[in-house]
Amino acid sequence: MTKLVIEYILGSILLIFSVAMIIVIILQEGNTQGLGTITGGADTFLSKNKARSLDAFLSRWTKAFVVGFVIVVIGINCIEHFMPESFGTSETDTGSDTTASYSETYDLAE
């Protein structure tokens, strides 16, 4: 695997965590009394006990998604900082320009 492939994979995972966090946070009940973020009135739609258990469930998932998000961000930064660009390939496969050509190595002018 190259560094670019790993970055694409972790970037996709980061995008999934981001969307999941947004959805779970929007579904949570607001701090104001009886006013939900999306529904406009969570207490009228759900009973108080169900709303509390739903809020507890959403709160736990929010924490899980935030922890996953932070871990993936730290992983992406570590890969960007510490992993060499040519991860997974050898120096001879790249055809680097540092090697001398055949005519330079063996003086053909003679």
Secondary structure as GFF3:
##gff-version 3
##sequence-region A 1 110
A	DSSP	alpha_helix	3	27	.	.	.	ID=ss1
A	DSSP	alpha_helix	42	45	.	.	.	ID=ss2
A	DSSP	alpha_helix	48	82	.	.	.	ID=ss3
A	DSSP	three_ten_helix	92	94	.	.	.	ID=ss4
A	DSSP	alpha_helix	102	105	.	.	.	ID=ss5
###
